[in-house]
């Protein structure tokens, strides 16, 4: 059986989940989020990993809360006691500033890569072989240098694999993430690194460069708001005779976020909405607590129900109660109500006004009338299907404008 190592990043220890606003159970969620790190430590021990790689943003803030430091060091000691080494780089949230207050010392066997220069460490495997682990930390929260280019100095020698540990925005295209230590995939190909253990992007991404060579983001350890949905955790990476095998993602989070969009067209009751929410949540197997954001859209007669919620309750809490089982003890973090009234288009078309005349025109629109309407601008090459699509798009645009005007009149 091939030896393995574990790759995690963006732990954000000490995060207070402030983007959640001020829910009544925020303190409880903060405590639950802290358990994700304990899950990481236990999983690393369970798979008998050779080492754990942490690719930056260990802490949520550069000043590193004392309680977060104590939790971190306590977990690392468990790994060292189980003959598992730890390799760390620091990123934009926790750069290696000179005035840091370290309330507890890191245990022997934990390697923090310095800032300012690349350092390469030879890690001895239990089966007698060895790998090279190289990394460099941020010294400033806004690192602008392409640090990946420094890894070109690495020489593989007889190492079974080379692991490069880097906090970076690869490609510079990740939405919601600043372009720190920017690099391109082409830059990663310029070195002998077999596995780029990247951090900074909170979404799991695994990309193969060539046989037994990958770059990967494990994503963050625990989702912190509705912008970070789905399973969160770490990657288990097999060490081959040369290079590495494909990383496997393992979920270590304690609760999850999800976004549910419900088209309320044709719905009449809150039960209809809650059933659709539950259906969407059941698509993927999940036993963890769910914190969801729900957006209601479409034209529906349920608009009147939403406007007249039960006395002493809210639509929010009513829907939450009706789909309680699917939430696994979680809650609806936010309900976005974008439902429009269900207008009687047929009745509007009977009105003796411009709106009625245009609606009648749209409803009678066909191929011949479209060609006549376009005149010399009508393309000769349009197929029947393309003409039908054009008519439908025109109908939708006109109806949207007219029905919007109708709402303003109400």
Secondary structure, DSSP 8 states (H G I E B T S, - for coil): ---EEEEE----BT---GGG---TTHHHHHHHHHHHHHHHHHHHHHTT-SEEEEES--BSSTT--HHHHHHHHHHHHHHHHTT-EEEEE--SSS---TT---SS---TTEEE--BSS-EEEEEE-TTS-EEEEEE-B-SSTT--S-GGGGGGG---TT-S-EEEEEE--BTT--TTS--TT-B-HHHHTTS--SEEEEES-SS-EEEEEETTEEEEE---SS--STTS-S--EEEEEEB-SSSB---EEEE--SEEEEEEEEE-TT--SHHHHHHHHHHHHTSS---SEEEEEEEEESEETTHHHHHS--TT--HHHHHHHHTHHHHTT-EEEEEEE--EE---HHHHHTSSSHHHHHHHHHHH--HHHHHHHHGGGS-SS--HHHHHHHHHHHHHHHHHHHHHHHHHH-
